[in-house]
Amino acid sequence: MTMIPVAAGMTIQNDPQPSKIGWTTLQGFIFGLKEINGGALIGFRCLFVHYVGQGLGQRVTGIRHGGQMMAIPNTFRGILLPHIIMGWCFGVLEF
C-alpha cells in the first residue's frame, strides 16, 4: 500500500528549481542569440566562451568554441549583447 503514492506520481516534483547553492560565470564571444522554452532559457552558439561552475565543493571549468550550442537560464546577471557575454547565474549548469 505504500507504493500507491509513488505509482500515482504524487511524489514527483513537476516544477524543478535550480539550486541556489553555487554559481556559474560565463565570458566570451557568441552569435545566434535566441529564447528557448518560452523565454525560460537563453540559447546561443559559442565562438569562444569560457565558463566556471562553482558548486558545493565541486568546480567545473571549460571552453566552448566553434559554434557549439549553449543554453543558460533567463536569470542570467551581467552583460548579454548579440556578440558578447560576461556575467553569472545561480546554480551550476550542466555541461
N, C-alpha and C positions, 0 to 999 in steps of 0.2 A: 504494500500500500504506500510505502514512502517513495516509490518510483513514479507515481502518478503526476505530481507537480513537475518533475523533470521531463517526463514524456509529453506533457501538455505545453511545455515551453514557458512556464511561468518563471523560471529562474534565469532565463536568457536575457541579458541586457540588450534592448533593442537600439539604444542610442549610446554607443560607447563614447566616452570623453577621453581626450588625451590627458596624460598625467601632467600635472603642473610641476612635477619634480624634474628638474633638468631643463636644458635649452639647446637649441641648435643655432649656430651662427653660419651665415652664408655671405660670400662675397665673390664677385666675378662679373663676367660678361654673358649676356643672354640674348635670345631672339625668339620670336613667335609666342609672345605673351598672350594667354587666354584663360578664361574662367572655366572650371570643371565642376560638375556635380551641382549645378545651380548656384555657383559662387562660393561653395564651401571650400574649394581648393583653387589654387592658382597654379597653372601649368605653364611650362616654358621649355625651350630647348637650350642647352648649355653650350656656349662657345668655349668657355673656361670658367668653371665655378669651383671654389674651394669651400668645403663645409667641415664644421666641427660640431659633433653632437656630444654634449656632456650630460650624463645621467647620474644616478646614484651609485657612484663607484665605477662606472664604465665610461669610456671615451671612444667615439668613433670619428675618424678623420678620413678625408679622401678628396678626390678631384673628379669632377665630371667634365667631359670635353667632347668635341667632335659632333655636336648635335644630339647628344643623349637627352632623353626626356626626363624632367624632374617635376614633381608636384609638391607644393607646400601648403599648409593651412592658411586660410584667409586672415588668421590672427597675426600674421607677419608684422613685425615692427621694424621700420627702417626705410631705406630708400629703394623703391622699386620702379625703375624707369623702363622704357621699352628696350634698352640695351645694357642696363647696369642694375645689379642687385647688391645691396650691402645692408645687413641687419640681422635680426634674430627672431625666433619664435619659441613659444613654450613647448616643452616636451622634446624627446629625442626622436627624430624622424627615422623611419625605416628605409635604409638604402639597399 
